[in-house]
Amino acid sequence: MTDKKIYPFSAIVGQEQMKTALILNVVNPRLGGVLIRGEKGTAKSTAVRALAEILPDTRVVDLPVSATEDRVAGTLDIEYALQHGEKRFEPGILAQADKNILYVDEVNLLDDHIVDILLDSAAMGVNTVEREGISYSHPARFTLVGTMNPEEGDLRPQLLDRFGLVVEVAGEEDVSNRVEVIRRRLDFEADPESFTARYAKAQEELSAQIQAARERLPMVAFSDPILEAAARISIRLGVDGHRADIGMIKTAVTHAAWMGRAEAGPEDLARAAVFVLPHRLRRRPFEEEAADRQGLEAIIQECLSDI
């Protein structure tokens, strides 16, 4: 029995924002994860599983909507600890997800407390379980990817703000791109082996680029003007707190590493801001500035004009 073929990441048509956000998070899992919001049938799940396929020793660990706290975080056997004077930990999904991609479909339907645990672990790279005065910690350095259809309900703003990056996806509106989506999918279903072989070189190149970006990441620099620009953008947009500012810099540095640059520049910060800011705005997006994404980009470019 042959393994089920995964649709190649390199064969996905369009959805550049989603693909870039996913790549940035596997280059730097400390970005805090990515939430992909959009209608059904927009390649959200396909992209997640396809990306894992090209990463060495990486797999997708699924977290079901019905998962309990113990199932997610793991459990401590208190009775054993009291009797034997040593800890016995039963690993949960977060332990399985270490160094992998933790995928949560319909994340908006999860209990808020479970989402909090996921986001804390994603940000810190560690999961800590405490029971009756006994605690146990283990590495949980995973790439968190949540997907959801906004029509089925949204996350609370306090939880939404905790996701590092958010992207919106929709079906292709360009006729030629839409036709290509259909053609490729039918070709893949008709002969998965042959279709996958056509993208083998592109897959290998993408895998090598991701690995190179991971190695470059610790050496990427950023300047004071970039820090000041991030602060200006957040102030201009009325963003609460400092999580957005820090997220912009971390994402800009990661984007620079992905693009092969030694220092994060204005173009990297501009790209980062589009991922990091929209879900953190205090008011409805641009009710005083503009009605669409162009309004956000105009403000970003204005704040970057002095660099």
N, C-alpha and C positions, 0 to 999 in steps of 0.2 A: 504493500500500500504506500503510495507516494505522499509526501507532505503537501499540504495545501499551499498553493502558490500565493505569494503576497504581491499585490500590484506595485510596480516599481515607483518609488518616490519621484524619480526623474521624469516619469511619464505623466505626472499630474499636470493638467493644463490649467494655466492661470493660478489664482489663489496665491499670489506672490507674498502678500502680507502674512498669511497663515504659514506658509512654508518657511519664510524668514524667521518668524517668531519661534517656530519649533526648533529650527536649527540653532538660533541663539541660545535657547534653553538647554540644548544638549552640549553646546560648546561650554556654557557656564551654568550648571544646575543651580547655582546660588542666586540666580535672578529672581527666584520665587515663583516659578511656574508660569504657565500661560493658560488663559481661559479663552476658548474659541466659541463664540456665540453666532448662531446662524440657523437658517432653515434646514430641514432634512434634505439629504441627498446632495450635500455640498463638499463631500470628500473629507469631512472632519476625521472620522474614524480611520478611513483609508490612509490619510496622510500620517497619522500617528504610528500605525502599524508598519507602514512602508518605511518610515524613517528608522525605526528600530532594526529593520531588516538589514540595513547597510552598516550598522554600527557593530564592531566586534564585541562579542560577549555581552551584548545588551538585549534585553527582552522587554516586552510589555507585560506589566502586572496589572490586572484589572481589579478595580475595587467596586463591588456591587453596591447599588443604592441601599440595599437592606443591611449592609454591614454594621455590626455593633462596635462599640468602643473597644471591647476586649479583642474582637476579631481584627480590628485595625491596628491598635497599638501593641497588642500582646498582653499577657497576664503574668503576674507573680504568684507563685504558690506560697501563700502566707503560712499555711500549716506546716509545709516542709521546712520553711525557713526557721520557724519556731522550734521544731523538733530537732533539726540537724545543724542549726546555726550557720547555714549557708543559703545563698539565693538560688532559686530555680525558676528560670524564665521560660515561658512558652511564647516563642516568636509569633508576631502577627504579620499582617500584610505589609506594614512599613519595613520590617526586617527583610522580607522577600524583595521589596522594591529597591533596596540599597544598590546603587550603581546601575539601576535600570530606569525605565520609564513607568511611572505610576499613572495609569489612565483611569479617569473617572467620567464615564458617560452620564449625562443628566445630573451633573454635579449640583444643580439647583434643587434637586429633589432630596439631597442628603440632609441629614440632621445638621443644624448649624454647629453643634458641638463637635461633630466629626470633621466638618470642614475646617474648624479652628485647629484641630490636631494636625490635620494634613498640612495646613499653611505654616504652622509653627515649625514642624519638622522640615518642610521644604526650605524655609528661610534659614534655619539653624544647622541643618545637616545632621541633626541628632534627634532621637526619640527617647524620651524619658518617661518611665512608668513608675508611679508612686502608689503604694498601697499600705495602709496601716503603719506609716512611719518608715517603710522600707522602699528604697528606690533602686531602679536599674536603668542604665542608659546604654544605647548602642548606636552605631552609625546609621544614618538614614539619608544618604546623599543621593536622592533620586530626582529625576526630572518630572515635575508634576504637570500633567495636562488634563484640564477639565473641559468638557464640551457640553453644550446645552442649546436648547431651542427656546428663545425668550418668550415664545407664545405659551410655553408651559410654566411660566413663572420665572422670576428673577431671583438672584441672590440679594440678601440684605446689603445695603451700601457699606456697612462696616466690614463685611466679609469680602465684598467685591474689591474694596480698597487694598486688601491683603494680597491679591494676585499681582505678581510682578508685571505681567504683560496681558493685555486683552486685545483680541482682534475680532472684527465682525466679518462674517463670510456670507456670500449670497451666490445664487446661480449665475453663470455667465450670461451676459446680455449681448455680447458680440456674436453675431450669427456664425461666423467662421470658427471662432473658438468653441462655440457650443457644438457645432458639427464635429469638431475634432475630439471633444470629450466623448461624444457618442461613438465615433469611429474607433478610438483607442480602446474604449471599454468593451466593445463587441469583439475587436481583435483579440483582446486579452482573454475573454471568456471562450472564444473559439479555439485558441491554442496558447495557453499560458506559457509553456516552455519557450516557444518560438518568440513570443512577444517579449518576454523577460530577457531573452538573449539579446534582443535588439538594443536594450538599454544597459547592458552589462558594463560597458566602458564608462558611460556617464555615471553609473552607480559607483564604480570604483573611484572615479575622479572626485565625486562628491564626498565619499568616505575619507579620502586622503585630505581633502580640503578641511573637513571638520577636525580631523586629528591634528593637522598643522595649526589650526586656529586655537585648539586647546593648548597646544604647546606654546604658542605665542602669547596667549592671554596674560600670564603673570608679568610679562615684560612690557605690556602696552602702557604708555604714560598718558597723563592728561594735565592740562595747564590750568592756572588760576582763572584766566578768561573763560574757559569752558565751565568751571564751577560757577562763576558769576553769571554766565548766560543761563545755566540751569535754574539758578535762584530767580533770575528776572522772569523767566518763563512761568515758573510756579506762582510768583507774586502777581504777574499780569493776569493769570487765569483764575486767581483766587482759590488756589488749591490748599486744603487744610493740611497742617503738619509738614513733616520733612521727608516722608516716605517717598513721595514722588521725585524730589530732588535727587535723593540717593539712588533711586531706581533708574533715573535718567542717566546718571553718570556710569553706573555699573553696566547698563545696557549699551551706552555709547562706547565704552571700552571694549565690550564683547563684540559689538558690531565692527569696530576697528580691527580687532583680531581676526574676525571672519573675512574682512576685506583685505587682509594682509598688510595693514598699516601698523607702524610702531607707536603712533600717538593718536588718540581720539581727537577728531577735529569737528568743525561745525556741521559737516554733513552727517557725521555719526550721531551727534546730539540731536539733529533734526529728525533723523530716522528713529532714534530711541524715543523721542517725545511723543511721536504718533502712537507708539505702543503703550507707553506708560501713563499718559495723561487723561485720555477721554473718559475713562471710568472713574476718575478721581475728582472730577470737577464738582464744585460745591453746588452749582446751579445746573439747570438743564443746559446741555451743550450750546454755548454761544447765543443765549437768548438776548444778550446785549451786543454781541459782536457779529455773528453771522449765523446761518442756519445749517451749515454743513462742514465737512472736513476741510474744505478750502479755507474756512475761517480759522481753524486751528493752525493750519500750515502757514497762513499769513502772519499770525501772531508769533509763531516760532521764528520765522525768518526775520521779522522785525527785531526780535530780541537777540538774534544772532548777527545782526548787521554790523556791529562794531568790532567783531572778531576778525 
